[in-house]
Amino acid sequence: MAKTTKATVQSEAVAVQKKSLFERVAGYLDAHDWRYSSDVERHYYSMSCRIKEATVRVIIDVFEAEEWRRIMTFSVYPIFVPETRRPAVLEALNRINHTLVYGNFEMDMADGEIRFRTTVESEIDIPESMIERVLNGNLSMSDKQFAALMAVTFGSVEPQGVKDLESRPEDATLQ
């Protein structure tokens, strides 16, 4: 029978702490019952998430080097802005971004895809609380702005009114 020493226990603890950031993100997702796919070579996770009024595609991009680490989370809206509405939506996104403290909205001008991005980076390990914050903060803001951005995209709302729609009552409809 092998004898367990304090040194053995300490070395096992260090081995547990040496999990890569990519593995720790997977551990967080598993512990919270997220269903996802992963690309180990390109260091990202992909999953669908239901927000209040839509299902968004979520991408979690993980980068880890000896000197710093980064998690970038994207929520991609399930629509493409028609070309004729892109200038108005771009203005609405700019108005929203101007007030944000954390994260930003982006639109691909080539195809009209809208996404929200949040990032956390550090020179030291990123704790689970920050993994949770970067993911939940992303989903929260994506949910908060979805209806207003859809009203600008497909409705008759002008970009100047996007911030007013953000604070609509829970039971209000856009039509």
N, C-alpha and C positions, 0 to 999 in steps of 0.2 A: 504494500500500500504506500502510495507516494505521500510524502510529508509536505504539508502546506506551510509555507513560511510567510512572514510579513512581506518579504521581497517579492515572492510569487504573487501575492494578492495585489501589491502595488503595480507590478508589471502587467497583470491582467487588467487592472483599472486603466492603465495608460493605453493598452490595446483597445479597450472599449472607447475611450475618448478620441482615439485616432481615426474614427470613422470619417470618411470624406464628407464634405458638405452635401454632395449629391446623395449619398447614402442617408444622411440625416434628414434631408428633405423628404426622401422616400419614407423614412420612419415616421415623420410627422404626418404625411398623407395617409399612410397605413393606419396609424393610431386614431385618425379621425375619419376612417372609413371612406376615403375618397377613392373613386375608381378612376384609374388613369393608365395611360400608356407611357413608356419612357424610351428615349433614345440615348443609350449609355455613351455611344461614341460622340454624339453632338451635345450631350449634357443638358437635355431638357425633358420636361414632362408635359403631357398634353391631356386635357380632360374637358368634359362638358360640365357646365354648372348652370343650374336653373336660378335665375334671379327673378324678381317679382313679375316682370312682363316679357321675359324672353329667356332663351337659353344661349349663353355665351360660350365660346371656345376659350379655354384658359391655357396659356403656355407659361411654364415656369422654366426660365433659362438660368442655369447654374454655372458659375465660373469660379474656379479656385486655383490660385497659384500660391507659391510660398509666401509672397509678400502681401497679398490681399485676396478677398473673396467678394463675390457679388451674386445676388439673386435678383433677376428681373422678372416681373410677372406682367403678363398681358392678358386683358380680357378683350376678345374680338367680337364685335357685334355681328349678329347673323344677317346683316343686310349690306347692300352696296348702294351708296348714294348715287342717284342718277346724275349724269354729267351736268345737266342744266342746274341742279341744286347744289353742286359742290362749292361754289363761291359763298353761298349763304350759310351752308353748314360749316365751312372753314371759318367764317366770321363768328358763328355761334361757338365753335370750339375755342377760338381765341378768347372770346368773352368769358367762357368758363375757366379756361386755363389761367387767365389773369387773376382770378380769385383763389386759386388752389394753393395750398401750402405744400401738399404732398402729391406727386404724380402729375401726369399730363395726358390729355387726349391728343390723338394723332389721326390724320386721315391720309391714306394713300391716294394721291391725286390721279394716279393711273387707272385705278378701278373703283375708287370710292369706299374702300374698306375703312371702318372706324375701329379704333382700339384705344384702350386706356392702359397706361404703363405706370407701374410703380417699381422702385428699385431700392435695394438696401445694399450697401457695401461697407466693408470693414477691413482693417489691417489685422484684426484678431478674429477668432471664431465668431460666427453669427449664431446667437442662441435661438432656441425654439421659439421664444416669445417674439423675436424679430421675423422668423419665418411666418408665424401666424399673422403678424401685423402686415407684412408685405402682401400676403394673399388676401386676408379679410378686408384690408383697407382698399385694395384694388376692386374686389367684388362689390363692396359697399358703394364706392363712387360710381362704378359702372351702372349699378342699379339706380342710384339716385338721379343720374342724368339721362337714362335711356329714354324715357317718355318725352322729355323736352326735346331731345335731339331728333327723335322720330317725328315730332310735330313740325320741326323746322325742315326735316328731310322730305316728308310726304304730306304735310298739312299746309296750312296757310299762315303759320307763325313765322314772323320775321326774326332774324338773329337777335335783334335788340330785346326781344321778349323771352329769350331762353332762360334767363335767370329768374323771371317771374314764374315760369312753369315748374321750376325746380322745387318751389315751396308750395305746390298745390296740395290740397287736402287729400288724404288717403283714398276717399271714395269718389274723387273728381275724375271725370273722363275727359279725354282730349277732343271729343267730337260732340 
